[in-house]
Amino acid sequence: MPLPMTSTARSPRARITGRPAAWLDRWGAIVPLLAAEFIVWLGFGALLPVLPLFFKENGLDLATLGLVIAAWPAARLVGEPIFGWLADRTARVPLMVIGLVATGIFSALPLVVSGPLAFFVLRAAAGLATALYDPAARGFLTDATEPARRGEAFGLYGAAQMGGLLFGPAIGAFGAAFIGGYGFVFLFGAVAAILAAVAIGLTAREQPQPQRTHPAPGRDHVEFPHEGRGAPEDQLAADDAPASLWNRGLVAALVLNAGGYFASGTYEVIWSLFLHGLGAGLDLIGLTFAMFGLPILLLSPAAGRQVDRRGVLGFIVLGSLLPFVTGLTYTIIPDPIYAVPLILIEATGFAFLNPALYTVVAASSPSGRSATAQGLFGAAGTLGFIVASLMAGYLAEMDIRYPFYVFAAVMLATFVLAMAIGWNVFRRPPAAARVATVSV
């Protein structure tokens, strides 16, 4: 006799209402971090389109603008490895809160003090503040998620950031036009960072940090899963972690991140000026920043799930080549409106690339050193950002297209080098497949 439907099947309404509960049950530990990332990127997104224009209106030439823009990542380059090391040895939530509050304060101070030296110092201070926050946040996320779902977790992390970037430029442009000029944008960014600090401080809960138990082998050593049957999943995850911090997977990810952030450094210096030279107004410039966030917001979680199921190789290849192609194509567009579809294509590449890279870094982090690895990963990107920022201003003085050519060349070169270093690591099956194989 068949059982009553109420005992064997849930109603459609129950299934619908159960989905958010199931999602929260799975990701509840990182929801505070995701909310904070969304809030802080609202402010960052609002500020990003107007920052070069604000500095230029305050008397900075293109070369000096490049130096001021480079001060932020230069400070991060110094701070991220140090603060990542610190985050593996102390509570992470206080570091995140302090970093966000300091970011908010230093973001607003350009409205009070001005001049090239003051702008340089304040950007450097803001860079140190974010360097305090970021490795702790990414280490927190790594330790709060199981290996088989880290691609999806970092996809959600990227989507939260890009959700803020999607709406931030619109808020900034509206506020600048109708409320308070550039001053509104700087204040909004400061308030967003402080609100994000409140969200983290009130709701985030520390995760237990695993202790490193492996002896450290040579620099090129990478530990692979122990073969055998019946190993429990948590033991597999521990055995799968490399013992050495400097392994091929992490080094290859550092190289790729340096190339990707070379693009960011290039665009932060020249993008608004490039579009302005083609006749774009602040509304269209803000729209392009928002459009960059849209594919990452929509695609990153799904891309992360596929990374968990299929591995990272295809996502790294496609994610590297799409920005390379669009970087060259920008130089031939006759009208700024063509930048909108191109930036959607470029952002799709980064929506594929970022979850794959974060997955590689997490899998290449020795036990108990996830924040240190994330700090090094961030520092590599920061180094690429600095070099690009310094070069872009000087190259743009000669021709606004030259920075795009250099970026495309760097993106291709770092892709080829990373594939040579990490090919065998990138081809490894995903964590979920290794768990399934060992559990048979």
C-alpha positions as CSV (number, residue, x, y, z in Angstrom):
1,M,0.0,0.0,0.0
2,P,1.4,3.4,-0.9
3,L,2.1,5.8,2.0
4,P,0.2,9.0,2.2
5,M,1.7,11.8,0.2
6,T,2.2,14.0,3.3
7,S,4.7,11.5,4.6
8,T,6.6,10.7,1.4
9,A,6.7,14.0,-0.5
10,R,6.9,17.7,0.4
11,S,4.5,20.2,-1.1
12,P,5.8,22.6,-3.7
13,R,5.4,25.4,-1.1
14,A,7.5,23.5,1.4
15,R,10.2,22.8,-1.2
16,I,10.3,26.5,-2.1
17,T,10.6,27.7,1.5
18,G,13.0,24.9,2.3
19,R,15.6,26.1,-0.3
20,P,16.6,29.3,1.5
21,A,16.9,27.3,4.8
22,A,19.1,24.7,3.1
23,W,21.2,27.4,1.5
24,L,21.7,29.1,4.9
25,D,22.5,25.8,6.5
26,R,25.2,25.2,4.0
27,W,26.7,28.7,3.8
28,G,25.6,30.3,7.1
29,A,29.1,30.5,8.5
30,I,30.2,32.8,5.6
31,V,27.0,34.8,5.2
32,P,28.4,37.7,7.4
33,L,31.5,37.8,5.2
34,L,29.4,37.8,2.0
35,A,27.2,40.6,3.4
36,A,30.3,42.7,4.4
37,E,31.9,42.2,0.9
38,F,28.7,43.4,-0.8
39,I,28.5,46.5,1.5
40,V,32.2,47.5,1.2
41,W,32.2,47.0,-2.6
42,L,29.1,49.3,-2.9
43,G,31.4,52.1,-1.6
44,F,34.4,50.9,-3.6
45,G,32.2,50.8,-6.7
46,A,30.9,54.2,-6.1
47,L,34.4,55.6,-5.8
48,L,36.2,53.8,-8.5
49,P,34.9,55.7,-11.6
50,V,35.4,59.2,-10.1
51,L,38.8,58.7,-8.4
52,P,41.0,59.5,-11.4
53,L,38.8,62.4,-12.4
54,F,38.8,63.8,-8.8
55,F,42.6,63.6,-8.7
56,K,43.0,65.1,-12.1
57,E,40.7,68.0,-11.2
58,N,42.9,68.6,-8.1
59,G,46.0,69.2,-10.3
60,L,47.6,65.8,-10.8
61,D,49.0,65.1,-14.2
62,L,48.9,61.6,-15.7
63,A,52.3,60.5,-14.5
64,T,51.6,61.7,-10.9
65,L,48.2,60.1,-11.1
66,G,49.9,56.8,-11.7
67,L,52.1,57.3,-8.7
68,V,49.1,58.1,-6.4
69,I,47.1,55.2,-7.7
70,A,50.1,52.9,-7.2
71,A,50.4,54.0,-3.5
72,W,47.4,51.9,-2.6
73,P,48.7,48.6,-4.0
74,A,52.3,49.3,-2.9
75,A,51.1,49.4,0.7
76,R,49.1,46.2,0.1
77,L,52.2,44.5,-1.3
78,V,54.1,45.2,1.9
79,G,51.1,44.6,4.2
80,E,49.3,41.5,2.9
81,P,52.0,38.9,3.5
82,I,52.6,40.3,7.0
83,F,49.0,40.5,7.9
84,G,48.3,37.1,6.3
85,W,50.9,35.6,8.6
86,L,49.4,37.5,11.5
87,A,45.9,36.2,10.7
88,D,47.0,32.6,10.9
89,R,48.2,33.3,14.5
90,T,45.5,35.3,16.0
91,A,41.7,36.0,15.8
92,R,40.6,37.0,12.4
93,V,37.4,38.9,13.1
94,P,39.1,41.8,15.0
95,L,41.6,42.2,12.1
96,M,38.8,42.4,9.6
97,V,36.9,45.0,11.7
98,I,39.9,47.2,12.3
99,G,40.9,47.0,8.6
100,L,37.4,48.0,7.5
101,V,37.1,50.9,10.0
102,A,40.5,52.2,9.0
103,T,39.6,51.9,5.3
104,G,36.5,54.0,5.9
105,I,38.5,56.7,7.7
106,F,41.2,57.0,5.1
107,S,38.7,56.9,2.2
108,A,37.1,60.1,3.4
109,L,40.2,62.1,4.3
110,P,41.0,63.3,0.7
111,L,38.0,65.7,1.1
112,V,39.9,67.3,4.0
113,V,43.5,67.4,2.8
114,S,44.8,67.7,-0.7
115,G,47.9,67.9,-2.8
116,P,50.0,65.1,-4.5
117,L,51.9,64.2,-1.3
118,A,48.7,64.0,0.9
119,F,46.9,62.0,-1.8
120,F,49.8,59.6,-2.0
121,V,50.0,59.1,1.8
122,L,46.2,58.6,2.2
123,R,46.1,56.1,-0.6
124,A,49.0,54.2,1.0
125,A,47.2,54.2,4.4
126,A,44.0,52.9,2.8
127,G,46.0,50.2,1.1
128,L,47.5,49.1,4.4
129,A,44.0,49.0,5.9
130,T,42.6,46.8,3.2
131,A,45.7,44.6,3.5
132,L,44.8,44.0,7.1
133,Y,41.3,43.0,6.1
134,D,41.6,40.9,2.9
135,P,43.9,38.0,3.9
136,A,42.0,37.5,7.1
137,A,38.7,37.5,5.2
138,R,39.9,35.0,2.6
139,G,41.5,32.8,5.2
140,F,38.3,32.9,7.2
141,L,36.3,31.8,4.1
142,T,38.8,29.0,3.3
143,D,38.7,27.4,6.7
144,A,34.9,27.8,7.0
145,T,34.2,25.7,3.8
146,E,34.9,22.1,2.9
147,P,37.4,21.5,0.1
148,A,34.8,20.0,-2.2
149,R,32.8,23.3,-2.2
150,R,35.5,25.9,-2.1
151,G,35.1,26.8,-5.7
152,E,31.4,27.6,-5.1
153,A,32.2,29.4,-1.9
154,F,34.7,31.7,-3.7
155,G,32.2,32.1,-6.5
156,L,29.7,33.4,-4.0
157,Y,32.5,35.6,-2.5
158,G,33.2,37.1,-5.9
159,A,29.5,37.5,-6.7
160,A,29.0,39.5,-3.4
161,Q,31.8,41.8,-4.4
162,M,30.5,42.3,-7.9
163,G,27.0,42.8,-6.6
164,G,28.3,45.8,-4.8
165,L,30.3,46.9,-7.8
166,L,27.2,46.6,-9.9
167,F,25.1,49.0,-7.8
168,G,27.9,51.2,-6.4
169,P,28.7,53.2,-9.6
170,A,25.0,54.0,-10.1
171,I,24.7,55.2,-6.5
172,G,27.9,57.2,-6.8
173,A,26.9,58.8,-10.1
174,F,23.4,59.7,-8.8
175,G,24.8,61.1,-5.6
176,A,27.5,63.1,-7.3
177,A,25.0,64.5,-9.8
178,F,22.1,65.3,-7.5
179,I,23.4,65.5,-4.0
180,G,26.9,66.5,-3.3
181,G,29.4,66.2,-6.1
182,Y,32.5,64.1,-5.6
183,G,32.2,64.7,-1.8
184,F,29.2,62.4,-1.6
185,V,31.1,59.6,-3.3
186,F,34.0,59.7,-0.8
187,L,31.6,59.9,2.2
188,F,29.5,57.1,0.9
189,G,32.6,54.9,0.5
190,A,33.6,55.6,4.0
191,V,30.2,54.9,5.5
192,A,30.0,51.6,3.5
193,A,33.3,50.4,4.9
194,I,32.3,51.2,8.5
195,L,28.9,49.5,8.0
196,A,30.7,46.4,6.7
197,A,32.9,46.4,9.8
198,V,29.7,46.5,11.9
199,A,28.3,43.5,10.0
200,I,31.4,41.5,10.5
201,G,31.9,42.4,14.2
202,L,28.3,41.6,15.2
203,T,27.7,38.4,13.2
204,A,30.9,36.7,12.1
205,R,32.1,33.8,14.3
206,E,35.6,32.6,14.4
207,Q,36.4,29.2,12.8
208,P,38.8,26.8,14.5
209,Q,42.1,27.0,12.7
210,P,43.8,23.7,11.9
211,Q,47.3,23.3,13.1
212,R,50.1,22.4,10.8
213,T,51.3,18.9,11.4
214,H,53.5,18.1,8.4
215,P,57.2,18.7,8.3
216,A,58.2,21.2,5.6
217,P,59.9,19.5,2.6
218,G,61.8,21.2,-0.3
219,R,60.5,24.2,-2.1
220,D,59.2,22.4,-5.1
221,H,57.4,19.6,-3.3
222,V,53.7,19.1,-3.6
223,E,51.8,16.5,-1.6
224,F,49.1,14.6,-3.4
225,P,46.3,12.6,-1.9
226,H,47.1,9.3,-0.3
227,E,45.8,6.4,-2.4
228,G,43.7,3.8,-0.7
229,R,40.1,3.0,0.1
230,G,37.9,3.9,2.9
231,A,39.6,7.1,4.0
232,P,37.2,9.5,5.6
233,E,36.6,12.8,3.8
234,D,38.0,15.0,6.6
235,Q,41.2,12.9,6.7
236,L,41.5,13.1,2.9
237,A,41.2,16.8,3.0
238,A,44.0,17.0,5.6
239,D,46.3,14.6,3.6
240,D,45.6,16.5,0.4
241,A,47.1,19.7,1.7
242,P,50.7,20.3,0.7
243,A,53.3,20.6,3.4
244,S,55.3,23.3,1.7
245,L,53.9,26.8,1.3
246,W,56.0,27.3,-1.9
247,N,54.5,24.6,-4.2
248,R,53.8,24.6,-7.9
249,G,50.1,25.2,-7.5
250,L,50.5,28.3,-5.4
251,V,53.3,29.7,-7.5
252,A,51.3,29.3,-10.7
253,A,48.3,31.0,-9.1
254,L,50.5,33.9,-8.0
255,V,51.8,34.3,-11.6
256,L,48.2,34.4,-12.9
257,N,47.0,36.8,-10.3
258,A,49.8,39.1,-11.1
259,G,48.7,39.2,-14.7
260,G,45.1,39.7,-13.9
261,Y,45.8,42.6,-11.5
262,F,48.1,44.1,-14.1
263,A,44.8,44.7,-16.0
264,S,43.2,46.2,-12.9
265,G,46.1,48.6,-12.4
266,T,46.0,49.6,-16.1
267,Y,42.2,50.3,-16.0
268,E,42.2,52.2,-12.7
269,V,44.6,54.7,-14.1
270,I,43.3,55.2,-17.7
271,W,39.8,53.7,-18.1
272,S,37.8,56.7,-17.1
273,L,40.1,59.0,-19.1
274,F,40.1,56.7,-22.1
275,L,36.3,56.7,-22.3
276,H,36.1,60.4,-21.5
277,G,38.4,61.0,-24.5
278,L,36.0,59.0,-26.7
279,G,33.2,61.3,-25.6
280,A,31.7,59.4,-22.7
281,G,30.1,61.2,-19.8
282,L,30.2,60.1,-16.1
283,D,27.0,58.2,-16.5
284,L,28.4,55.9,-19.3
285,I,31.7,55.6,-17.4
286,G,29.8,54.5,-14.3
287,L,27.7,52.1,-16.4
288,T,30.9,50.3,-17.7
289,F,32.0,49.7,-14.1
290,A,28.6,48.3,-13.3
291,M,28.6,46.1,-16.3
292,F,31.9,44.6,-15.3
293,G,30.2,43.4,-12.1
294,L,27.2,41.9,-13.8
295,P,28.7,38.7,-15.3
296,I,30.7,38.1,-12.2
297,L,27.6,38.5,-10.0
298,L,25.6,36.1,-12.2
299,L,28.2,33.6,-13.3
300,S,30.7,33.3,-10.5
301,P,28.7,30.9,-8.2
302,A,27.8,28.7,-11.1
303,A,31.4,28.8,-12.4
304,G,32.5,27.9,-8.9
305,R,30.2,24.9,-8.7
306,Q,31.6,23.7,-12.1
307,V,35.1,24.2,-10.9
308,D,34.3,21.9,-7.9
309,R,32.9,19.3,-10.3
310,R,35.2,19.5,-13.4
311,G,38.5,20.9,-12.1
312,V,40.2,24.3,-12.8
313,L,42.0,23.9,-16.1
314,G,39.3,24.9,-18.6
315,F,38.2,27.8,-16.5
316,I,41.8,29.1,-16.2
317,V,42.3,28.9,-19.9
318,L,39.1,30.6,-20.9
319,G,39.3,33.1,-18.1
320,S,42.8,34.2,-19.1
321,L,42.2,34.4,-22.9
322,L,39.0,36.4,-22.9
323,P,40.6,39.5,-21.1
324,F,43.5,39.2,-23.4
325,V,41.3,39.4,-26.5
326,T,39.1,42.2,-25.2
327,G,42.1,44.2,-24.1
328,L,43.3,44.4,-27.7
329,T,39.8,45.1,-29.0
330,Y,39.3,48.2,-26.8
331,T,42.0,50.0,-28.8
332,I,40.0,49.9,-32.1
333,I,36.5,50.9,-30.9
334,P,35.3,54.2,-32.5
335,D,32.6,55.0,-29.9
336,P,32.6,54.5,-26.1
337,I,29.3,52.6,-26.3
338,Y,31.1,49.6,-27.8
339,A,32.9,49.3,-24.5
340,V,29.8,47.9,-22.8
341,P,29.5,44.6,-24.7
342,L,33.3,44.2,-24.6
343,I,33.4,44.7,-20.9
344,L,30.7,42.0,-20.5
345,I,32.9,39.6,-22.4
346,E,36.0,40.5,-20.4
347,A,34.2,40.2,-17.1
348,T,32.9,36.8,-18.1
349,G,36.5,35.7,-18.4
350,F,37.2,36.9,-14.8
351,A,34.0,35.2,-13.6
352,F,35.5,31.9,-14.8
353,L,39.1,32.7,-13.7
354,N,38.7,33.9,-10.2
355,P,36.9,30.9,-8.6
356,A,39.4,28.6,-10.2
357,L,42.4,30.6,-8.9
358,Y,40.9,30.8,-5.4
359,T,40.3,27.0,-5.5
360,V,43.9,26.4,-6.5
361,V,45.2,28.7,-3.7
362,A,43.0,27.0,-1.1
363,A,44.1,23.5,-2.3
364,S,47.7,24.6,-2.3
365,S,47.6,26.0,1.3
366,P,49.4,24.0,4.0
367,S,47.3,23.1,7.0
368,G,47.0,26.1,9.3
369,R,48.5,28.6,6.8
370,S,45.5,29.5,4.6
371,A,45.6,33.2,5.4
372,T,49.4,33.3,4.8
373,A,48.8,31.8,1.4
374,Q,46.0,34.2,0.7
375,G,48.3,37.1,1.7
376,L,50.9,36.0,-0.8
377,F,48.3,35.5,-3.4
378,G,47.0,39.0,-2.8
379,A,50.5,40.4,-2.8
380,A,51.3,38.9,-6.2
381,G,48.2,40.6,-7.6
382,T,49.2,43.8,-5.9
383,L,52.6,43.7,-7.5
384,G,51.0,43.4,-10.9
385,F,48.7,46.3,-10.0
386,I,51.7,48.5,-8.9
387,V,53.7,47.9,-12.1
388,A,50.7,48.6,-14.3
389,S,49.8,51.7,-12.4
390,L,53.3,53.1,-12.7
391,M,53.6,52.2,-16.4
392,A,50.1,53.2,-17.5
393,G,50.4,56.9,-16.8
394,Y,53.6,57.3,-18.7
395,L,52.4,55.1,-21.6
396,A,49.1,57.1,-21.8
397,E,51.1,60.3,-22.1
398,M,52.4,59.0,-25.4
399,D,49.2,57.2,-26.6
400,I,46.2,56.2,-24.6
401,R,46.1,52.9,-26.4
402,Y,49.6,51.8,-25.4
403,P,48.6,50.6,-21.9
404,F,46.1,48.2,-23.5
405,Y,48.8,46.7,-25.7
406,V,51.1,46.2,-22.8
407,F,48.3,44.7,-20.6
408,A,47.4,42.2,-23.3
409,A,51.0,41.2,-23.7
410,V,51.5,40.7,-19.9
411,M,48.2,38.8,-19.6
412,L,49.4,36.3,-22.3
413,A,52.9,36.0,-20.9
414,T,51.7,35.3,-17.4
415,F,49.2,32.7,-18.7
416,V,51.9,30.8,-20.6
417,L,54.3,30.9,-17.6
418,A,51.7,29.8,-15.2
419,M,50.7,26.9,-17.4
420,A,54.3,25.8,-17.6
421,I,54.6,25.9,-13.8
422,G,51.3,24.5,-12.8
423,W,50.1,22.3,-15.7
424,N,50.1,19.1,-13.7
425,V,48.4,20.8,-10.8
426,F,45.7,22.4,-13.0
427,R,44.9,19.0,-14.6
428,R,44.3,17.3,-11.3
429,P,40.7,16.1,-10.7
430,P,38.5,18.3,-8.4
431,A,38.4,17.6,-4.7
432,A,34.9,16.2,-4.9
433,A,36.0,13.6,-7.5
434,R,39.0,12.6,-5.3
435,V,36.8,12.2,-2.3
436,A,34.4,10.0,-4.3
437,T,37.3,7.9,-5.6
438,V,38.8,7.3,-2.2
439,S,35.4,6.6,-0.6
440,V,34.5,3.8,-3.0
